[in-house]
Amino acid sequence: MRQHARRSIAPSLIAVTAAVPVATADVRDRASPDDRRPVVIEVRDRGFDWGDAAIGATGALGLVLTAGGVVALARTSRPRPSQRRRHA
């Protein structure tokens, strides 16, 4: 049964793989070299984005608190050899 599944899936994968470059071709790629013009992209500098900085700082604080909690739990869950009671 697995051999049959492989034989039916393989041609489908090959067809999809061959169709992907055709489907993603850009219209500008078909233009003649004389018709091509440089693309100008205008970027406006709006300064420092405090909202993005706050999101990053909050994420970093969350990671630090999570790591600290994991370390604290790992240290308190295992008794140290010196803290074990010796029974005679």
N, C-alpha and C positions, 0 to 999 in steps of 0.2 A: 504494500500500500504506500509506503514511503517513497519507493522508487517512482511510482506513478505520480505522486504529488510533486516530486522534484522535476519530473519531466514536463509537467504542465505549468509549473511556476517559472521555470527557466526562460521559456520564450517570452512570457509576459514581462519579466524583468529586463530582458534585452530590448524589447520594444519600448518600454518606458524610458530606459536609459538612452536610447537613440532619439526619442522624441523630446527630451528635456532641452537640449541646446537649441532646437528649432523653436520651441515654445518661448524660450527666454531671449531670443534674438531681438535686438533693438532695431527700430526703424532706421535710426541714424546710421547703423552699420551697413545698410543697403545703399546709402547715398553715395554718389560719386565723390572722389577726393576733392573736386573743385567746389562742391556744394558745402563742404564742411567749414564751419566757422568755430572759433574758440567760444567756449561757454564761460560766461562771466557770472560768478557767484558773489553777491554782496553780503558781507558779514558785518553786523552792527555790534559793537562792543557795548554791552550794557553794564559793565563793571562786575564787581564781585556779587555773586548770588548767595545771599545769607540763608535763604530757604534750603538750597542744596547743601550748604555747609551744616545747617542744623540737622538735616536728615542723616548726613554722614556721621556727625558727632553722636547722634542718638544710636545709630547702628553700632558704632565702635564701643560706646558705653554698654550697650546690651551684650556685646561679645565679651567684654571684660568682666561684667557681672556674672554671666553664664560660666565663664572659665573659672572665676573665683569660687562660685558655688560648687562646681564639680570638684575642684581641688579641696575645698572644705569638707565636702561629703566623703571624699576618698580618704582624707586624713583621719576623720572621726569614726569611720566605719571599721577600721582595722585597729585592734589594740596593739600597742607596742609591746615588745618582749619584756621591757622593764616594768610595764604596768600589769602584767599578768600575775595573778596570785599563785604562789607555789604551795602546793599541798604536800604535806609530809606523810 
